[in-house]
Amino acid sequence: MIEKRHLALVVPGLGDQIVLHQFLTAGWRLGGIAPVIYRMGWHDGENFEDKLEKLLDRIDSLRNEADRLSLVGTSAGASAVLNAFLERKTVVYKAVNVCGRLRPGTNVGIRGFDERTKSSRSFRESVIRFSENEERLDKADKKRILCVYPLLGDELVPRGACVLEGANNISVPTGEHMLSIGFAVMFGYVTEFLNK
């Protein structure tokens, strides 16, 4: 029997932390998922529509190399992968949001949308684009989406801006943004969903 090849395109947040994500996903191969870390370049000044086109091109090229292709976004990367999922629903197997903002929300101050997106116009555009197109997800689409949030709270992303009604919304038993991302990615929360 030929083993199915499952690739997961992983998009980090505003820090574009490639090496960190390579470390966090190193164990995924043991579960049959090969991670491919993708750099968005959140601070290079390019608008999100152009970034999305490049991301979609990468998805199209990877799709030819795998039996299954899933998308995983951490923090700011989550809105990017869900925007891509909307455009490639027929070829992407599953999509995962790990502690990422999917809509502006109503918070102000450090957790507010303006504060969190002031360093990256493309991130701001990504969140707005997804929030305006979220209704294009039907019930079946949402069953293929996992949203992970910290049970004890996230100082950067409010829970209401992270979860999707009708999707698989789960918490990790942690608090704090980066710690929760690392916990979810390293301890099976993401891969268990992708392997179902």
Secondary structure as the mmCIF struct_conf table of DSSP 4:
data_model
#
loop_
_struct_conf.conf_type_id
_struct_conf.id
_struct_conf.beg_label_comp_id
_struct_conf.beg_label_asym_id
_struct_conf.beg_label_seq_id
_struct_conf.end_label_comp_id
_struct_conf.end_label_asym_id
_struct_conf.end_label_seq_id
HELX_LH_PP_P HELX_LH_PP_P1 ILE A 2 ARG A 5
STRN STRN1 HIS A 6 VAL A 11
TURN_TY1_P TURN_TY1_P1 LEU A 14 GLY A 15
HELX_RH_AL_P HELX_RH_AL_P1 ILE A 18 LEU A 24
TURN_TY1_P TURN_TY1_P2 THR A 25 THR A 25
HELX_RH_3T_P HELX_RH_3T_P1 ALA A 26 GLY A 31
TURN_TY1_P TURN_TY1_P3 GLY A 32 GLY A 32
STRN STRN2 ILE A 33 ILE A 37
TURN_TY1_P TURN_TY1_P4 TRP A 42 HIS A 43
BEND BEND1 ASP A 44 ASP A 44
HELX_RH_AL_P HELX_RH_AL_P2 PHE A 48 ARG A 63
TURN_TY1_P TURN_TY1_P5 ASN A 64 GLU A 65
BEND BEND2 ASP A 67 ASP A 67
STRN STRN3 ARG A 68 THR A 74
TURN_TY1_P TURN_TY1_P6 SER A 75 ALA A 76
HELX_RH_AL_P HELX_RH_AL_P3 GLY A 77 GLU A 87
TURN_TY1_P TURN_TY1_P7 LYS A 89 VAL A 91
STRN STRN4 ALA A 95 VAL A 98
BEND BEND3 CYS A 99 CYS A 99
BEND BEND4 ARG A 103 ARG A 103
BEND BEND5 THR A 106 THR A 106
HELX_RH_3T_P HELX_RH_3T_P2 GLY A 109 ARG A 111
BEND BEND6 GLY A 112 GLY A 112
HELX_RH_AL_P HELX_RH_AL_P4 PHE A 113 THR A 117
TURN_TY1_P TURN_TY1_P8 LYS A 118 SER A 119
HELX_RH_AL_P HELX_RH_AL_P5 ARG A 121 ASN A 133
HELX_RH_3T_P HELX_RH_3T_P3 GLU A 134 ARG A 136
HELX_RH_AL_P HELX_RH_AL_P6 LYS A 139 LYS A 143
TURN_TY1_P TURN_TY1_P9 ARG A 144 ARG A 144
STRN STRN5 ILE A 145 PRO A 150
TURN_TY1_P TURN_TY1_P10 LEU A 151 LEU A 152
BEND BEND7 GLU A 155 VAL A 157
HELX_RH_AL_P HELX_RH_AL_P7 ARG A 159 CYS A 162
TURN_TY1_P TURN_TY1_P11 GLU A 165 GLY A 166
BEND BEND8 ALA A 167 ALA A 167
STRN STRN6 ASN A 168 VAL A 172
BEND BEND9 PRO A 173 PRO A 173
BEND BEND10 GLU A 176 GLU A 176
HELX_RH_AL_P HELX_RH_AL_P8 HIS A 177 MET A 186
TURN_TY1_P TURN_TY1_P12 PHE A 187 GLY A 188
HELX_RH_AL_P HELX_RH_AL_P9 TYR A 189 LEU A 194
TURN_TY1_P TURN_TY1_P13 ASN A 195 ASN A 195
#
